[in-house]
Amino acid sequence: MSPSIATNTRVDLDGLLDFVRARHRAILLTRRADGSPQASPLTCGVDDSGRIVMSTYPERAKSRNARRDPEVSVLVLSDEWDGPWVQVDGTAEVLDVPEAVEPLVEYYRNIAGEHPDWNEYRQAMTRQGKSLIRVTPVRWGPVATGGFPARLARD
């Protein structure tokens, strides 16, 4: 049996967004005040303007860090552990309710489809004091898969 060979596939912005739209597992990397990395696992989507979006709360470390230093990275993972992934570096913006309510509706709609009661959803987001982080992609690595280096491929 041949070993699984690692791949790196370069994509343009449209290809990147198509890749991310189909995946919702991610790790957001922000910087703490001392400059050390802070990693946060989360659910993500893509908004209608091509930004990677994630729901959170204003008091979470990721929100505080992104407000202070908007240069962040998002590692978007496949559902399968050995599936393809990509790192996206970008500029974050944090929105809080009430400004975040309609973007949160868009976030939900783009990930899960229609909600049975949008008024109830809006009220819940307001009551919970939710925030939304939007990351505008600036650069991204290739879509990658793990595996052995190509030099180890054998017929």
C-alpha positions in Angstrom: 0.0 0.0 0.0 1.4 3.4 -1.0 1.8 6.0 1.8 -0.5 9.0 1.9 1.4 11.9 0.4 1.0 15.4 1.8 -0.4 18.0 -0.6 -0.4 21.8 -0.9 -2.9 23.4 -3.3 -2.7 27.1 -3.9 -6.0 28.8 -4.2 -7.2 32.3 -5.1 -9.6 34.2 -2.8 -12.7 32.7 -4.3 -11.2 29.2 -3.9 -10.3 29.9 -0.3 -13.8 31.1 0.5 -15.4 28.1 -1.2 -13.1 25.9 0.9 -14.0 27.7 4.1 -17.8 27.8 3.4 -17.9 24.0 3.4 -16.2 23.8 6.8 -17.1 25.2 10.2 -14.4 23.9 12.6 -11.6 26.4 13.2 -9.0 27.6 15.6 -8.7 31.4 16.0 -5.2 32.6 17.0 -5.0 36.0 18.6 -2.2 37.6 20.7 -2.4 38.2 24.4 -1.3 41.6 25.8 2.2 40.1 26.4 2.4 39.0 22.7 2.0 35.3 23.4 -0.5 33.3 21.3 -4.0 32.6 22.4 -5.8 29.7 20.6 -9.6 29.4 20.6 -11.5 26.5 19.0 -14.8 27.7 17.5 -17.4 27.4 14.8 -16.9 29.7 11.8 -18.6 30.6 8.5 -18.2 33.0 5.6 -20.4 36.1 5.4 -21.8 37.6 2.3 -18.8 40.0 2.0 -16.2 37.2 2.1 -15.1 37.6 5.7 -14.6 34.6 8.0 -17.1 35.1 10.9 -17.5 33.6 14.3 -19.9 34.1 17.2 -18.6 34.8 20.7 -19.0 37.0 23.7 -17.4 40.4 24.5 -15.7 39.2 27.6 -13.9 36.2 26.0 -10.1 36.4 25.5 -10.4 36.1 21.7 -12.7 39.2 21.7 -10.5 41.3 24.0 -7.3 40.2 22.1 -8.8 40.9 18.6 -9.9 44.4 19.7 -6.5 45.3 21.0 -4.6 43.7 18.1 -6.7 43.0 15.0 -4.0 40.9 13.2 -5.2 37.3 13.7 -5.0 33.9 12.1 -7.7 31.3 11.6 -6.9 27.7 11.1 -9.8 26.2 9.2 -10.1 22.4 9.7 -12.1 19.7 8.0 -14.5 17.5 10.0 -12.2 14.5 9.4 -9.0 14.7 11.4 -6.8 13.9 8.4 -8.8 16.1 6.0 -7.6 19.3 4.3 -7.0 22.5 6.2 -5.8 26.0 5.6 -4.4 28.9 7.6 -5.8 32.4 6.9 -4.2 35.5 8.2 -6.3 38.6 8.4 -7.7 41.6 10.1 -10.4 41.2 12.7 -13.3 43.4 13.6 -15.4 42.7 16.7 -19.0 43.7 16.7 -21.2 43.7 19.8 -25.0 43.9 20.2 -27.0 45.7 19.0 -24.7 46.3 16.0 -23.9 42.5 15.8 -27.5 41.3 15.7 -28.1 41.4 11.9 -24.5 40.1 11.2 -25.3 37.2 13.6 -28.4 36.5 11.6 -26.3 36.3 8.4 -23.7 34.1 10.2 -26.4 31.6 11.3 -28.1 31.7 7.9 -24.8 31.0 6.0 -23.9 28.1 8.3 -27.2 26.5 9.2 -29.9 27.9 6.9 -33.1 29.4 8.0 -34.1 29.6 11.6 -37.7 28.7 12.5 -38.2 32.1 14.3 -35.8 34.9 13.5 -37.4 37.3 16.0 -36.7 34.7 18.7 -33.1 34.3 17.5 -32.6 38.1 17.5 -34.0 38.4 21.0 -31.7 35.6 22.2 -28.6 37.2 20.7 -29.5 40.5 22.4 -30.3 38.8 25.7 -27.1 36.9 25.7 -25.1 40.0 24.7 -23.4 38.1 21.8 -20.5 39.4 19.7 -19.4 38.6 16.2 -15.8 38.5 15.0 -15.3 39.2 11.3 -11.9 38.4 9.8 -11.0 39.9 6.4 -8.5 37.6 4.7 -5.2 39.2 3.9 -3.1 36.2 3.0 -3.5 32.5 3.3 -1.4 29.4 2.9 -2.2 26.6 0.5 -5.0 24.2 1.2 -3.0 21.4 2.7 -3.3 17.7 3.7 -1.0 15.8 5.9 1.0 12.8 5.0 4.4 11.7 4.0 6.8 13.9 1.8 6.4 13.2 -1.9 10.0 11.8 -1.9 8.7 8.8 0.0 6.2 7.9 -2.7 6.8 4.5 -4.3 5.1 2.6 -7.0 
